[in-house]
């Protein structure tokens, strides 16, 4: 019943958010900003999306240490694509991670380490995002007054991410009750998998470096969304506003952040920068095309797997 109520709330927030934004800015008014000049930028974004997925694959492979080296990078890329496919089907931004991790673990017999690697990857990606946010923030505050609620929320989630990554590395200091360990033996394997990175600092910090590259590619992609609709926005502003948007879409109150993403972006770029709301929404809607491109790659991987 609790799960049902939570899902109902997510649907309500998502539908309400979409209805509100399209009542305020008609859909066709927004996409009318997509012109012929949009296509080259979209192709550029698709190429960056492939690079982004390749970096994610390399990060996952590196965190699996010597076992990861035995597996080709393209295999990791395929599972990354599979994850994106299921992310677009399941009502959570983490559903695809669960599917690709379990599928990978069953195939290569390394589920615990695979789960730990994906979890570390996720959190390191967030830390890289928050690091770029705090670097860019002073440059943005010189020109714009960002509501404190945004910076406070980002700061709290950033602290939580650091706590999670430290807690994972030192999770062996936590004693799992015997009854729970006997009932769910996988917890002990997962605990060992997390703490393994204390003895492999190079792999851990290289995953952080990959996360920084990922963040840079992500910032360029979001910059390209605005260029695709004929607007140029300062990179520092893109960095700060993208972090705020991603932070709010991570809150488990909607389906994959849909409805929240669009309203937060219009609030920021129109409310603070004065960019027309229909143009901001046009760039936000454009961001769904790379997601479909990623999901399409995952569909090909799934079809090939089912065929085998």
N, C-alpha and C positions, 0 to 999 in steps of 0.2 A: 504493500500500500504506500509506504514512504517513497519507494522508487517511482511508483505511478504518479504520485503528487509532484515529485521533483520534475519528472518529464512533462507533466501538464504545465508547470510553471515555465519550463524552458520553451515550450511551444507558444505559450501565451506571450512571453517576452519577445520571442523571435517574430511572431506574426504581428504583434503590436508595434514593434520597432520598424518593421518593413512598411506596415500600413501608415505609420506616422510620417516616415521620411518621404514616401511616394505621394502622400496627401499634400505634403509641403512642397515637394518638387516632383512633378509628373515624370514618369519613367521616360517617355519619349522626348521630353525636353532635355533630359540628361544625356541620353545616347545620341541626340542630334549633334553633340559636340565631338562625336567620333567622325573624323573626316578621312580623306585619302592619306593625309600625312600621318594618320595614326598607325597605319599598317607597318611601315618600316620600324617604328618604335616597338610595336607589338612583336615583330620578328626578333628584334634585339632582346626584348624581355624573355622570349621563349629560349633564346640561346643562353641567356644568363641563368634561366631556370635549370637547364641541363647541367651547367657548371655547378650550380648550387646543390643539385642532387648528387653530383659526383663527389663534391667535398663532403657531404653528409655520409656517403658510402665509405669514403676514405677514413673519416673519423671513426665510424663504427668498426671498420676493419682494424684500425690501429689499436682500438681499445680491447680487441680480442687477442692482442699480443701475438705470440708465436702461432697460435691456432688460426688467427685471422690471416696470417701470411700464406697459409696453405690454400686459401680460397681466393679465387680471382675477384678483382675489383668489380667486374661487371655483374657478378652474382650478388654482391652487396647492393649495387645500383638497382638490380631487378627487385630486390626485397624492399628497397626504399620506395620504388614506384608502386609496389603492391600496397605498402602502407598508405600512400596518398590515395589510392583507389578506395580503400576501406574508410579512410578519414572522411570521404565525401558521402559514404553510405551510413555511417554510424553517428549518433547524436552526441559526439564528443570529439574534441581535437586530439584525443589520445587513443581512440579505438584502433586506428591504423597501426599505431606502435605495438599494441598488444597482438594484433593479428600477425604482423611481419615477424615479431620477435618469437612468438610461439612456433610459427611455421618454420623459421630458420632453425630454431632449437631442435625441433623434431627431425629436421633433415640432417643436421650436422651433430646432434647430440650434445648441445652446449647451451641449454636453455637458461640456466642460472646466470652464466657469464654474459650471455646475449642480453638478458633483461637488465643486468647491471650496466652494461655498455650503453644501451639505449637510454637508460635513466640518467647516467652521467652525461651523455651527449646532450640530452634535453636541457639539463640544468646548466651545463657549461655554456650552451647557446644563450640561455637567459642571462647569465652573468656577463657574457660578452655584450649583449644588447644593453644591459643596464650600465656597463662601463662606458659604452659609447654615448649613452644618454647623459651621464654626469660630466663627460668631457665636453659635449656640445652645449649643455645647458647654460653655462655662463655667457656664451656668445649669443644665445637666443634671448636671454633675460635683458640684455642691453637694449633690445628693440621692442620686445613684447612682454606684456604682463600675463604670465601663465597662472591660471587659478591654482591656489594652493592645494585644492583637493586632488588635482592631477599629480603634482609632484610628491605629495604625501603618499598617495596610493602606490606610485612607482617605487618610492623609497622603501615602503613596507614589504612589497613583494621582492625587492632586491635583497633585503636583509633575510627574508625567508629562504630565498634561493641559496644564499651563502650558508645558512644554517643547515639546509638539506644536504648540500654537497659535503660539508664537514661531518655532518652526522652519518652520512653514508660511508665515508672513509674510515670513520672510527666506530662503526656500528658493532664491531666485535666487543666493545666495552659495555654493550647492553646485553644483559642476560635474558634470553628468551625463556619464559616459563616452560618447564618440562612437558606439561600437558599440551601446551600449544605446539611445541616442537615435535612431539610425537604425533599430533593430529595433522600438522602441516610441516613435514620434514623439509620441504622446499625452502622454508624460511632460513634454515641454517645454511643451506647452499648459497642462497642469495646474500646472506650476511658475509660469508667467506668471499663471494665474488666481488662485493663492494670493497672490502678491506684489502683485497689483492693489489689495488692500485697504490697503496702506501709503499709497497716494495717495487713498484714500477713507475716511479715519478716521471720518467721520460715520456711514456705513453700517455700519462695523465695530462702533462703540460702540452704535449703535441695536440691533444684533443682540444685544449684551450686555444691553441694557435689556429686550428681548423675552424673553431667557433668564431674567431675574430674575422677570418676570411669570409665565412658565411655571413656575418653581420655586414661587412662591407658590400658584398654582392647584394644583400637584401636592401641596403640603403640605396644603391644604384638603381635597383629595380623600382623602388617606390619613387625615386626621382624621375625615372623614365615614364611612370604612369602619368605624371603631370605634363611632361614634355609631349606625350602622345595626344593630349587634349589642348596643346598650344600654350601651356603656362610653365614658366620656369620658377622653381622654388629653391631657396637657399638650402644647401646640403645640411647645414647645422639644424635648420628648422625641420627638415625631413627626418633627421635622426631623432630629434626630441619628440616630435609628434607621432612618428611611427611607433616608438617605444610606448608612449601613452596609449595609443590605439591597441597595440598588441596586448598590453597589460590588462586593459578592460575587457578585451575579447576572451581572455583566458578565464575570466570569472565564470564559474559553472552555473550561469543563470539563463543561457540561451543555447540554441543548437549551433555549435561551431562558431559562435560569436556573430552569427548573421542577425542583422537588425541593430546590433550594438555598434558594429564596425562603422557602418555608414553614418549613423547619427553622431558618433564621436568625431569622425573625420570632418563632417560638415561644421560641427561645433567649433573645432579647432581652426580649420583653414578659412572658413567663412567668418566666424566670430572674431578671430584674432588677426587674420591677415587680410580679410576683406575680399577674398576670391569669391566670385559668384557661386552660389550654392549648387547650381546645376552643373557647373564645371567640376566642382569638387566631387559631386556624386558620380559624374561621368568617369572620373579617374578611379573612384572606389569600385564601381561596377566593372571596370576594365581588369581589376585585380582578380576577378573570378575566372578569367580566361586561362591564365597560367595554371590555376588549380585544375581546370578541366583538362589541360594539356598533360599535367602530371597524372591525373586519374586515368586518362586514356592510355598512357604508358603502362600503368598498373593493370588495366584491363587486358592489354596484350600479354603481359606476364602471366596473369591468371588464366587466360585462355590457353596459353602454351602449356601451363602446368596441368590443367584439366585434360588437355589432349594427350599428355603423356600418361 
